[in-house]
């Protein structure tokens, strides 16, 4: 389940989108237009984070082992 953090103020925008693209995106998300657009914007914003996270690969030491994490589920 995805929880959206609702901002105090929202901007109303007008966007022209090809109908086929919108329908395809809505089928993939299983939600309405607003939720689909929000999910798409979240993915675009998050995509900036992935390259930065990859820079840490192998450079972070965790205090707990994998076995401890699995046992803590």
N, C-alpha and C positions, 0 to 999 in steps of 0.2 A: 504494500500500500504506500502511495506517495503522499506526503504531507506538504502542502504549499504554505509557505510563510507569506501571509497577506500583508502587503505594505499599507501604511497609513493612507497614502494617496496612490492612485493608479492613473495611468495615462490611457486615454482612449485614442486608438490609432485607426487609420484606414489603410488597408493593405490590399493591393491587387495581386491575386494569386491564380495561377491556372487551375481551373476546376478539377482537372484530373489529378493534379498534385495534391490539392486539398483533400479530395476523396480518398486517395491512396494513404495519405498521412492519417486521416481519421480512422480508416480501417485498421491501420497498423497500431494506432494508440487506443482504439476502442472508446474514444471520448468525443465530445463535441468540438466545435470550432475553437472556442476560447481556450479550452484545456489543451487542445492539440498545438495551438500556436505557442502557448506558454511552455509546453514540454519541449518544443523545438528551440525556443529561445534559451531555455535552461541548458540544453545540449550544446548549443553554440557557445554559451558562456563557459560551460565546464570544459569544453575542448581546449581552452587555453591553459587549463591546469595540468592536463595529462603530460605534456612535454616537460614541465617543471618537476613533476613527480618522478618521471623517469630518470632525472639527473641524480636522484637519491638512491637509485638501485645499487644495493650492496654497500651502502655507506652508513646505514642506520642499524644500530644494535638494539635489540629488544631485550627487556629485562626478563621476559617470560619465554619459555620454549614453546615450540609448536604443540608438543604433547600437553603442556599445561593449558594452553589456550583451548585445545579440543576438549579437555576434561572439564573446563569451566563453562561449557555450553549449557 
